[in-house]
Amino acid sequence: MTVRTKRLLLQLAALATVSGAALLAGCGKKEDAAPAAAAPAASAAVAKAEPLKLGFIYVGPVGDAGWTFAHDTGRKAIEAKFGDKIKTSFVEKVPEGPDAERVIRDLVAQGNKVIFATSFGYGDAMEKVAKDHPEVYFEHATGFKTAPNLRVYEGRFYEDAYLAGIVAGKMTKSNTLGFVGSFPIPEVMRNLNAYLLGAQSVNPKAKLKIVWVSSWFDPPKETEAATTLLNGGADVLLQNTDSSAVLQAAEKAGKYAFGWDSDMSAYAPKAHLGSAVLNWAPYYEKVVNDVLNKTWVTADTKWGTKEGMNDFVKISDAVPDDVKKLVETTKAGLKDGTVAVFKGPLLDNTGKEVLAKDVVSDDAWNSKVNFFLKGVEGKPPASK
């Protein structure tokens, strides 16, 4: 065999090898395409997305019948609304302080993408953790500090306090009302002043005494404070604390009081004149939709009677019909904007004008209320 013939044979063999490899490669491509039939299963897996996890941190027990109970009722409402699209959890009885930061960080570590901190004193902790976790959405109730991933929300509780005041002003025999205060922050100062204004709108002789307990939830202290007020001549009590202790103390003494944050009528039916209630569900539903729809942006949300976040309910049969009608008329005015709780002229209890004639307060004014209006006894303690 000549050298030329050998070269020819080698070239033919090489060509056959390349052609075979090409055929095999072509077959391989066809076989690789076959798994396309499994695409529906993959799509099903995508459709079955992981639920959005939301964590709640509470300052009191879920059974406090007041503030924490109302927040937890809102949590349960969104669970029922969104089903397996979300998963919620909560930690109760968390003190306002260093321990709050630990709990919030733990909720983040557990995979929660939305954190609700439901008390004013959690503000510093929320700010710190939010800065470290830009991928998480933080919601702070009654707070004032915001960030790109931190927003605040609250109800206009003073509207309920004003309505309670109308009832108290008509029901008092001593013209002395009592208020059990938690902390002298603007939120609480607004509520006690609104309570007195409501009373004075129907009874100019009404005045208000206050006892502070420096706690949101402490039934023994709340009872002691209520007893002090009752012994001091107050015969209709309101509180800005989280248990039913004040209402129960009033019933024991044969006097009147109100439920706060939720319907407390069952705890002391003889003393109960009405309940100022909070409904957090509409806002919590908004938060979930904002996150799921990728429309969440930082904000300072303040909702009230108009939006259905707060209400005054279960007015006692002991309250005259004309007073009940006045409450409903006033409530309608709060909804349509024809009634304002804080409208000048208003004087503090030293005689200083704090709101000029015909001026209606705005949120900036509301956020700086640190004074007692005319008719409130004593001097405001230093804010927490």
Beta strands, then each sheet from edge to edge (+ up, - down):
strand 1: 52-57
strand 2: 86-91
strand 3: 114-117
strand 4: 137-141
strand 5: 150-155
strand 6: 176-181
strand 7: 207-212
strand 8: 236-239
strand 9: 256-261
strand 10: 272-278
strand 11: 300-303
strand 12: 310-313
strand 13: 346-347
strand 14: 353-355
sheet 1: 2+ 1+ 3+ 4+ 5+ 11+
sheet 2: 7+ 6+ 8+ 9+ 10+ 12-
sheet 3: 13+ 14-
end
